[in-house]
Amino acid sequence: MRLLAVLLAAFLLAPDPAGIRKPPKGFIALFNGKDLTNWRGRQPNYDPEAEAALPKDELAARQADWNKARDAHWRVDSDKQEIVSDGQSPHLATIKDYGDFELYVDWLMVSHNGDSGIYLRGTPQVQIWDPDNPREVGNGAPKGSGALWNDKADNPGKWPLVKADNPVGEWNTFHIKMIGPKVWVWFNDKLTVDGQVMDNYFDQRNGYQRGVAAKGPLELQTHNSEMRFRNIFVRELKDGK
């Protein structure tokens, strides 16, 4: 019995893996390092307002399918306390919806030519590129990650103020703040979006007249490359504070 107690104490006192941090003051961890509690599968590029309008039974049936797909393509590397995507659908979304918030998330693109992003209120996205992907030169990948790529062409938030990407295979950190429709992004401690409006991707046909949803999930999106995420911390804001 005593040996069991000693082993349990040693386990509880064991240091976190390299790179794992505690939430900053006022923030909570969205990822517990062990499993996908707090996270659900979600259909890619699905208007959060359309989802909110679904009858409860239809939403429950869809959610069961999305969670089944989640379990096929997302997993937890508990030894490293990292969420891992194989680069396929669906998205991984918070169960809770958020309005105004501040978010930290670390991400790592495992191999070249990947494409990923962080959806805010279910809307694309703070872009993650491989800046050296030859297939994405025409889409502006060489400008770097960390901006609102799905914004309309004349929105200055579409492109990062500076290129701040670490090389593929190294960890990066986003610090994102969203108040109303406006977004700030600090990427590896460099400001890449300075209070620019996030356009409503789901209202393109109407000329983006409808503003982004007031609330929605935070989502991890990946395709074409294994992606890893860790240190995901959120703080809800009220009156911008």
C-alpha positions as CSV (number, residue, x, y, z in Angstrom):
1,M,0.0,0.0,0.0
2,R,2.8,2.3,0.9
3,L,4.6,1.6,-2.4
4,L,1.4,2.5,-4.3
5,A,1.2,5.8,-2.4
6,V,4.8,6.6,-3.2
7,L,4.3,5.8,-6.9
8,L,1.1,7.9,-7.0
9,A,2.9,10.8,-5.4
10,A,5.8,10.5,-7.9
11,F,3.3,10.5,-10.8
12,L,1.5,13.6,-9.4
13,L,4.8,15.4,-8.9
14,A,6.3,14.5,-12.2
15,P,7.2,17.6,-14.3
16,D,5.2,18.4,-17.4
17,P,6.7,17.6,-20.8
18,A,9.1,20.1,-22.3
19,G,7.2,23.2,-23.7
20,I,4.1,22.7,-21.6
21,R,3.0,25.8,-19.7
22,K,0.4,26.8,-17.1
23,P,-2.4,29.1,-18.1
24,P,-1.7,32.8,-17.6
25,K,-3.6,34.5,-14.8
26,G,-7.3,34.8,-15.6
27,F,-7.1,32.1,-18.4
28,I,-8.4,28.6,-18.3
29,A,-6.9,25.6,-20.2
30,L,-9.2,24.3,-23.0
31,F,-7.0,21.1,-23.3
32,N,-6.3,18.9,-20.3
33,G,-3.3,17.1,-21.9
34,K,-5.0,13.7,-21.5
35,D,-8.1,13.5,-23.8
36,L,-10.6,15.6,-25.9
37,T,-12.8,16.7,-23.1
38,N,-14.2,20.2,-24.0
39,W,-13.9,19.4,-27.7
40,R,-16.2,18.1,-30.4
41,G,-16.0,17.3,-34.1
42,R,-17.6,19.8,-36.4
43,Q,-18.4,19.9,-40.1
44,P,-15.8,22.1,-42.0
45,N,-16.9,25.6,-43.0
46,Y,-20.4,25.4,-41.5
47,D,-22.1,28.7,-40.7
48,P,-22.5,28.8,-36.9
49,E,-25.8,30.7,-37.3
50,A,-27.1,27.9,-39.5
51,E,-26.0,25.3,-36.9
52,A,-27.7,27.2,-34.2
53,A,-31.0,27.1,-36.1
54,L,-31.1,23.3,-36.5
55,P,-33.7,21.4,-34.6
56,K,-32.2,19.7,-31.5
57,D,-32.7,16.1,-32.8
58,E,-31.1,16.9,-36.1
59,L,-28.2,18.6,-34.5
60,A,-27.7,15.7,-32.1
61,A,-27.6,13.2,-35.0
62,R,-25.1,15.4,-36.9
63,Q,-23.0,15.8,-33.8
64,A,-22.8,12.0,-33.4
65,D,-21.5,11.7,-36.9
66,W,-19.0,14.6,-36.4
67,N,-17.7,13.0,-33.2
68,K,-17.2,9.7,-35.0
69,A,-15.1,11.5,-37.6
70,R,-13.3,13.4,-34.9
71,D,-12.2,10.1,-33.3
72,A,-10.9,8.8,-36.7
73,H,-8.7,11.8,-37.4
74,W,-7.8,13.5,-34.1
75,R,-6.0,12.0,-31.1
76,V,-4.1,13.0,-28.0
77,D,-0.4,12.4,-27.6
78,S,-0.6,12.2,-23.8
79,D,3.1,11.7,-23.3
80,K,3.7,15.2,-24.8
81,Q,0.3,16.7,-23.9
82,E,-0.4,17.5,-27.5
83,I,-3.5,17.3,-29.7
84,V,-2.7,15.7,-33.0
85,S,-4.5,15.9,-36.4
86,D,-3.8,13.6,-39.3
87,G,-4.7,16.5,-41.7
88,Q,-8.2,15.2,-42.6
89,S,-11.7,16.4,-41.7
90,P,-13.5,17.2,-39.5
91,H,-12.5,20.3,-37.6
92,L,-12.0,20.1,-33.8
93,A,-14.3,22.6,-32.1
94,T,-14.9,23.7,-28.5
95,I,-18.1,22.5,-27.0
96,K,-18.7,26.0,-25.6
97,D,-19.4,29.0,-27.8
98,Y,-17.5,32.2,-27.2
99,G,-18.2,35.9,-27.8
100,D,-15.4,38.3,-26.9
101,F,-12.3,36.4,-25.8
102,E,-8.5,36.2,-25.6
103,L,-6.8,33.0,-26.7
104,Y,-3.3,31.5,-26.7
105,V,-2.5,28.4,-28.8
106,D,0.8,26.8,-29.7
107,W,0.9,24.9,-33.1
108,L,3.4,22.9,-35.0
109,M,3.3,21.8,-38.7
110,V,5.0,18.5,-38.8
111,S,5.9,18.4,-42.5
112,H,6.0,20.8,-45.5
113,N,3.1,21.9,-47.6
114,G,0.5,21.9,-44.9
115,D,-2.4,24.3,-44.4
116,S,-4.2,25.0,-41.2
117,G,-6.0,27.7,-39.2
118,I,-7.8,28.8,-36.1
119,Y,-11.5,29.5,-36.6
120,L,-12.9,32.3,-34.5
121,R,-16.6,31.9,-33.5
122,G,-16.8,29.1,-36.1
123,T,-15.6,31.5,-38.9
124,P,-12.4,31.2,-40.9
125,Q,-9.7,32.0,-39.9
126,V,-6.4,33.0,-38.5
127,Q,-4.3,31.4,-41.3
128,I,-1.5,28.9,-40.9
129,W,0.7,28.3,-43.9
130,D,3.9,26.6,-44.9
131,P,5.3,29.8,-46.4
132,D,7.5,27.7,-48.7
133,N,4.7,25.7,-50.2
134,P,5.1,26.1,-54.0
135,R,1.4,25.3,-54.6
136,E,0.2,28.2,-52.4
137,V,2.4,31.0,-53.8
138,G,-0.6,32.4,-55.7
139,N,-2.6,32.5,-52.5
140,G,0.0,34.6,-50.7
141,A,1.6,31.9,-48.5
142,P,5.1,33.6,-48.8
143,K,3.6,36.5,-46.8
144,G,3.4,34.2,-43.8
145,S,0.8,33.0,-41.3
146,G,-1.1,34.9,-38.7
147,A,-3.6,37.0,-40.6
148,L,-7.3,36.8,-41.6
149,W,-6.8,35.2,-45.0
150,N,-10.6,34.7,-45.6
151,D,-11.3,38.4,-45.4
152,K,-12.2,40.2,-48.5
153,A,-9.4,41.5,-50.7
154,D,-9.5,45.2,-49.6
155,N,-9.5,44.3,-45.9
156,P,-6.1,45.1,-44.5
157,G,-6.5,42.2,-42.0
158,K,-6.2,39.7,-44.9
159,W,-2.3,39.9,-44.8
160,P,0.1,39.8,-41.8
161,L,1.8,43.0,-40.9
162,V,5.1,41.1,-40.6
163,K,6.2,37.6,-41.5
164,A,6.8,35.8,-38.2
165,D,6.7,32.0,-39.0
166,N,9.2,29.7,-37.4
167,P,10.5,27.0,-39.8
168,V,8.2,24.0,-40.4
169,G,8.8,21.4,-37.7
170,E,9.2,24.1,-35.0
171,W,6.6,25.3,-32.5
172,N,4.7,28.7,-33.1
173,T,2.5,30.6,-30.7
174,F,-0.7,32.7,-31.6
175,H,-2.0,35.2,-29.1
176,I,-5.4,36.2,-30.4
177,K,-7.9,38.7,-29.1
178,M,-11.4,39.3,-30.5
179,I,-13.8,42.0,-29.5
180,G,-17.0,42.4,-31.5
181,P,-15.9,41.9,-35.1
182,K,-12.4,43.1,-34.6
183,V,-9.3,40.9,-34.2
184,W,-5.8,41.3,-32.9
185,V,-3.1,38.7,-33.5
186,W,0.3,38.5,-32.0
187,F,2.3,35.7,-33.7
188,N,5.5,34.6,-32.0
189,D,5.2,37.9,-30.0
190,K,5.0,40.0,-33.2
191,L,1.8,41.9,-34.1
192,T,0.4,40.6,-37.4
193,V,-3.2,41.9,-37.2
194,D,-4.0,45.1,-35.5
195,G,-7.7,45.4,-34.6
196,Q,-9.0,44.6,-38.1
197,V,-12.6,43.4,-38.8
198,M,-13.1,39.8,-39.5
199,D,-15.5,39.5,-42.5
200,N,-18.3,37.0,-42.4
201,Y,-17.0,34.2,-44.8
202,F,-20.6,32.8,-44.9
203,D,-22.0,36.0,-46.4
204,Q,-19.8,36.5,-49.4
205,R,-22.7,36.4,-51.9
206,N,-24.3,39.3,-50.2
207,G,-21.1,41.3,-50.2
208,Y,-20.2,40.6,-46.5
209,Q,-23.1,42.7,-45.3
210,R,-23.9,40.4,-42.4
211,G,-21.3,40.8,-39.7
212,V,-19.6,37.8,-38.1
213,A,-21.6,35.8,-35.6
214,A,-21.8,37.2,-32.1
215,K,-20.9,33.9,-30.6
216,G,-19.5,30.6,-31.9
217,P,-16.9,27.9,-31.2
218,L,-13.2,28.1,-31.4
219,E,-11.9,25.6,-34.0
220,L,-8.7,23.9,-35.0
221,Q,-8.6,23.2,-38.7
222,T,-6.1,21.2,-40.7
223,H,-5.7,19.7,-44.1
224,N,-2.8,18.1,-46.0
225,S,-0.4,17.8,-43.1
226,E,-0.2,16.4,-39.6
227,M,-0.6,19.3,-37.1
228,R,0.0,19.4,-33.4
229,F,-1.5,21.8,-30.9
230,R,-0.8,22.5,-27.2
231,N,-1.0,25.2,-24.5
232,I,-4.6,26.2,-25.5
233,F,-5.7,28.9,-23.0
234,V,-8.8,31.1,-23.2
235,R,-10.1,34.1,-21.2
236,E,-13.6,35.4,-21.8
237,L,-13.9,39.2,-22.1
238,K,-16.6,41.6,-20.9
239,D,-16.6,45.2,-22.1
240,G,-13.3,44.5,-23.8
241,K,-11.6,43.5,-20.5
